[in-house]
Amino acid sequence: MHKQRHASPHLGQAGLACLVLALVLSCAGGPSRAVGGVKPTEGGVKPLPEATKPVTEPVPPVVELTPEAKKIVALEKVDSLLVEGKADAAVAKLEELAALQSANADLRLLKAAALASSGKIVEARALTDDVVKAEPSNPKALVMAANLARFAGDEKARRSWLDRALAAAPADATILSAWGEQYLDLKDWKRAEDFFRHSAAADPGNPDAALGLGQSLYRQSRYSEAEAALDRAIALDPGSAYAYSDRSKTRLKVGKSKEALEDMDKAIGCSPDSSWLYLDRGRFLLEAGKAVEAQSDFSKAIELEPDYFLPYAYRAGVYEELSKDEEALADYRKILVLEPDYWYAHESVGAVTFRLGLWAQAAEGFKKAYGYAADRYEYAILAGLSLLRAGKNADAKAWAGSIAPTLDREKSANYWLMLRLIQDQNDQSSELEIKIQTEKSLDTKAALLFYLGEYWVARSKPSLGSKYFLLSSEMKRVQTLEYRLLGTELKRLALPESHG
């Protein structure tokens, strides 16, 4: 389970735990900004006039905290532990509190949220069910039950809990926000917007309503309105990483790149242990042409969540851009361990090992890619050419002979002719060369010229291969797979590279 990247979609706008914690603190009157929940002028301690202040620093008075202040301090500690991702420690702290106030529903719900954050869904559901049995109309308990069902992927149960919650408290802001969340998940952006607006009207101080409203407006491409809603969410909850992250996306849409990056930085500052935030900023930096900085962010995302494949995919691409093929290859292989069905990595393994001259491995990579995409004949051709480059002529012949008969000769004549050339391994390329001249797709034409270059190099005719490499290079089809391979081949033959 990839908890960090799924925190937002599965645990609500600011996380299940943070949602309930906000409700608990709201019930408690909110934490004071003074030390220990006591203002400096309370408890009979008054500031001295300036003229009578002693030269040495006074010893701070010892203030005995009230039970309510102790509770708030303890809850703030729980909040810190949850933000740090220490859900188990938060559960332990809540157990201490619960021992003193065993009947307190808010604390029990908060403990359920902390259990869910640590992946203990069954325990969290059991604790929530106990609260619901004791208080069948408790809005917070019903929303918690709905969120746990959402986390477990049980949408039917989630809807049932939300129906029950709305019937129990139709004007409750938290319930209305939970309904907005459901419609966001259903991609019904307008109904989500309506529920979040009703939630905000019920409680103008609810940051989740403002955040959800911003998200629903963004999905409707109403970017200026979305930015205003997210401004409100941040004003209500300046520590919300989600709000800064969402506003950064909105600002990008209205051309505020500098401000968007500032928001990404602030989001990471609010939640420095979120791998997804580093991934987002890395993607932004990559698009801005800052490959080295992007690589650093992708590496940080991997450090925080090493079992998620996507940061490896982006970092591998950066490594390729920086001509670090060995490092790219390691990342692509890691992707295939973590996400075997991400078959595009097989293409990249083929490409990287091809450039490294690891021909047998390149053939294997392209064969596996072709196994997932049987209409991508370039994979089959590159696998055959890699076998030729590896000196495995018999294997190349057998491979091409197994693929060529499966092609439609009318629709894919050029690919069929190339596979037959690999199969026959003779000098009869004139028919293919004539066909290439009439090929309308420039990408396909450039690819076929590249294949011919590879074929002649494998046939120990590098000067002839060079001719086709240069013709392919001059076409500058920079977005193609073959162009990713061409530069290295030009260097091997000491030929000038074309620059697009």
GIVENPE-V80983 format. One line per field, one symbol per residue. ss: DSSP state (H for helix, E for strand, L for the rest). phi: phi as a letter, one per 30 degrees, with the letter a starting at -180 (. if undefined). Layout:
BEGIN
ss = ???
phi = ???
END
This chain:
BEGIN
ss = LLLLLLHHHHHLLLLHHHHHHHHHHHHLLLLLLLHHHLLLLLLLLLLLLHHHLLLLLLLLLLLLLLHHHHHHHHHHHHHHHHHLLLHHHHHHHHHHHHHHLLLLHHHHHHHHHHHHHLLLHHHHHHHHHHHHHHLLLLHHHHHHHHHHHHHLLLHHHHHHHHHHHHHHLLLLHHHHHHHHHHHHHLLLHHHHHHHHHHHHHHLLLLHHHHHHHHHHHHHLLLHHHHHHHHHHHHHHLLLLHHHHHHHHHHHHHLLLHHHHHHHHHHHHHHLLLLHHHHHHHHHHHHHLLLHHHHHHHHHHHHHHLLLLLHHHHHHHHHHHHLLLHHHHHHHHHHHHHHLLLLLHHHHHHHHHHHHLLLHHHHHHHHHHHHHHLLLLHHHHHHHHHHHHHLLLHHHHHHHHHHHHLLLLLLLLHHHHHHHHHHHHLLLLLHHHHHHHHHLLLHHHHHHHHHHHHHHHHHLLLHHHHHHHHHHHHHLLLLLLHHHHHHHHHHHHLLLLLLLL
phi = .cdddcdddccjebjeddddedddddddjidddddiibddcdiiccddeedcdddddddeddcdddedddddddddddedddddicddddedddddddddbddddddddddddddddcicddddddddedddddbdcdedddddddddddddicdddeddddddddddbdcddddddddeedddddicddddedddddddddbecddddddddedddedcicddddddddedddddbdcddddddddddddddcicddddddddddddddbdccdddddddeddddddicddddedddddddddbdccddddddddddeddcicddddddddddedddbedddeddedeeddddddicddddeddddddddcbdccddddddddddddddicddddddddddcedddddddbddddddddddddhbcdcddddddddcddddddddddddddeddddddibdddddededdddddhdddcddddcdedddddchcdddcd
END
